């Protein structure tokens, strides 16, 4: 039985999407945290 190349492509695409999503969430969280700290200083 041969390995299906589409399966590897789907696996790679899924992990790429997840890692990108986590990066975006972390970036937005850091920005929100900075804004909260700025508001606390005022």
N, C-alpha and C positions, 0 to 999 in steps of 0.2 A: 504494500500500500504506500503510495507516494504522499508526501506532505502537500497540502493544498496551499499554494502561494497566496491565495485570497485570504485564507485564515490568518497568515502571518501579517498581511497588510492591514487587515481589520484589527488585529491585536495591537499593532504599532500605532494605528490611527487612534484607537481608544485610549492608549496610554498618553499619546501626545495631547489629546483633547483634555484629559484629566489633569495632566501636569500644567498645561496652559491655564486651565480654569483655576487651579489652586494658586498659581502665580498672580492671576488677576484678583482673586479674593484677598490674598495677602497684601497686595499693593493697595487695594481700596481700604483695608483695615488699617494699614499704616497711615494712610492719608486721613482717615477719620480720627484716629488717635491723635495726630498732630493738631487737627482742628479743635478737638475737645481740650487739649492742653492750651491752645491759644485762647479759647474762650474762658478757661479757668484763670488765666493770667489777667484778663481784663477786669 
